[in-house]
Amino acid sequence: MDSTFIRTYSRIIGLIVLAMGLLFFDFFTKAYVFHVLPFYDACLNVACRDIPVFYNFLGIDFLISLAINRGAAWGFFADFQFFLVVVRLLAILGMFIYLFFINQNRYVILPLLLIIAGATGNIVDFFLYGFVVDFLHFNLWGYHFPIFNFADTYITIGVIWLFVIAICKIGTPCNKRLK
């Protein structure tokens, strides 16, 4: 077989293994927290049983607190769950097609993979539980940051990474600059 063919497909398999690892980590942490902690919302926004990771580290508290999220980020569009599922599935499909069939910029591979893994993790939650499981809870100098999960973290890192790539024009040939 041709060495470029083998190299290309081994790279694709490596990316799929990485994405599956991220998905497994997200799924395992959500399942563990879901089956160990009571619902955060059931206690009227006062955690019944939190797992403190640290308190007052430079004014920051970090707790593991189970919360349910029926919407998108921070619970937006919670009344439109079917619409959100369709949009998420179409976005995942579009990014997957772009990543493996259209993309010519190697610098966007990992950030897109993070976004796809995160979005897929939240979709899996929706089909397993009927909502997304959130549990990472930060209190930043008295402000309770919305509770989130690792899939949300993957998406956020991927989007910021893509933004930096776009701003810095990473992967764009230098001889094609606009004058």
C-alpha positions in Angstrom: 0.0 0.0 0.0 1.0 3.6 -0.5 2.6 5.1 2.6 0.6 8.4 2.3 -2.6 6.3 2.2 -1.6 4.5 5.4 -0.5 7.7 7.1 -3.7 9.5 6.2 -6.0 6.7 7.5 -3.8 6.1 10.6 -4.2 9.8 11.4 -8.0 9.6 11.0 -8.1 6.5 13.2 -6.0 8.4 15.8 -8.4 11.3 15.7 -11.4 9.0 16.1 -9.7 7.3 19.1 -9.0 10.7 20.7 -12.6 11.8 20.2 -13.9 8.5 21.7 -11.5 9.0 24.7 -12.9 12.5 25.3 -16.5 11.2 24.9 -15.8 8.3 27.3 -14.3 10.7 29.9 -17.3 13.0 29.6 -19.8 10.2 29.8 -18.1 8.5 32.7 -17.9 11.6 34.8 -21.5 12.6 34.1 -22.8 9.0 34.9 -20.8 8.9 38.1 -22.0 12.2 39.3 -25.6 11.5 38.2 -25.7 8.3 40.2 -23.9 9.6 43.3 -25.2 13.1 44.0 -28.8 14.3 44.5 -30.1 17.0 42.1 -28.8 20.5 42.8 -32.1 22.0 41.7 -34.2 19.9 44.0 -32.6 21.7 47.0 -33.8 25.2 45.8 -30.4 26.3 44.6 -28.8 25.3 47.9 -26.7 22.2 47.4 -27.9 19.3 49.6 -24.7 17.4 49.2 -21.9 18.9 47.3 -18.4 17.4 47.0 -16.0 20.3 47.8 -12.8 20.2 45.8 -11.4 23.3 47.4 -12.7 26.3 49.3 -11.5 29.9 49.2 -8.4 29.4 47.1 -7.7 33.0 46.2 -11.4 33.7 46.7 -12.5 30.8 44.5 -14.6 27.8 45.6 -14.9 24.7 43.5 -17.6 22.1 44.1 -19.1 19.1 42.4 -22.8 19.8 42.4 -25.3 17.9 40.2 -27.6 20.0 38.1 -29.8 19.3 35.2 -29.9 21.4 32.0 -32.8 21.0 29.6 -31.6 23.8 27.3 -28.5 25.0 25.6 -25.7 27.0 27.4 -27.0 28.2 30.8 -30.4 26.7 30.1 -31.3 28.9 27.2 -34.0 27.6 24.9 -35.1 25.0 27.5 -38.6 25.1 26.0 -37.4 24.1 22.6 -35.7 20.8 23.2 -36.6 19.1 19.9 -35.3 22.1 18.0 -32.1 22.1 20.0 -31.5 18.4 19.3 -32.1 18.9 15.6 -29.7 21.9 15.5 -27.1 20.1 17.5 -27.2 17.0 15.3 -27.0 19.1 12.1 -24.1 21.1 13.5 -22.2 17.9 14.5 -22.9 16.4 11.0 -21.8 19.6 9.3 -18.5 19.8 11.3 -17.8 16.1 10.8 -18.2 16.5 7.0 -16.1 19.6 6.9 -13.4 18.1 9.1 -13.0 14.8 7.2 -14.0 15.8 3.6 -13.5 19.5 3.0 -10.9 20.9 5.5 -7.5 21.8 4.1 -6.1 23.5 7.2 -4.5 21.1 9.6 -4.6 23.7 12.4 -8.4 23.4 12.8 -8.5 19.7 13.2 -8.1 19.5 17.0 -10.4 22.4 17.8 -13.2 21.0 15.6 -12.6 17.6 17.1 -13.1 19.1 20.6 -16.3 20.8 19.5 -17.7 17.6 17.9 -16.8 15.5 21.0 -18.4 18.0 23.3 -21.6 18.4 21.3 -21.9 14.7 20.9 -21.4 14.2 24.6 -24.3 16.6 25.4 -26.5 14.9 22.7 -25.8 11.5 24.3 -26.9 12.9 27.6 -30.2 14.1 26.1 -31.0 10.7 24.7 -29.9 8.9 28.0 -31.5 11.2 30.6 -33.7 13.6 28.7 -31.4 16.5 29.8 -27.8 17.4 30.0 -26.0 16.5 33.3 -23.9 19.4 34.6 -21.7 19.2 37.8 -18.7 21.5 37.7 -19.6 24.4 40.0 -17.3 27.4 40.6 -17.9 30.3 43.0 -15.7 33.1 41.7 -15.3 35.8 44.4 -19.0 35.5 45.4 -20.4 35.0 41.9 -21.8 31.5 41.2 -20.7 30.7 37.7 -23.3 28.6 35.9 -22.7 24.9 36.5 -21.2 23.0 33.5 -19.6 19.7 32.4 -16.5 18.5 30.5 -18.4 18.5 27.2 -19.1 22.2 27.6 -15.4 22.7 28.4 -14.4 20.9 25.2 -16.8 23.1 23.2 -15.5 26.3 24.8 -11.9 25.4 24.3 -12.5 24.4 20.7 -14.4 27.7 19.9 -11.7 29.9 21.5 -9.0 27.9 19.6 -10.9 28.4 16.3 -11.3 32.1 17.1 -7.5 32.5 17.7 -6.8 30.6 14.4 -9.1 32.9 12.5 -7.7 36.1 14.1 -4.1 35.1 13.6 -4.8 33.6 10.2 -2.9 30.5 11.2 -2.5 28.0 8.3 -3.1 30.7 5.7 -0.2 30.9 3.2 1.8 34.1 3.6 1.9 34.8 -0.2 -1.9 35.2 -0.3 -2.2 38.2 2.0 -4.5 41.0 1.0 -2.7 44.2 0.1 
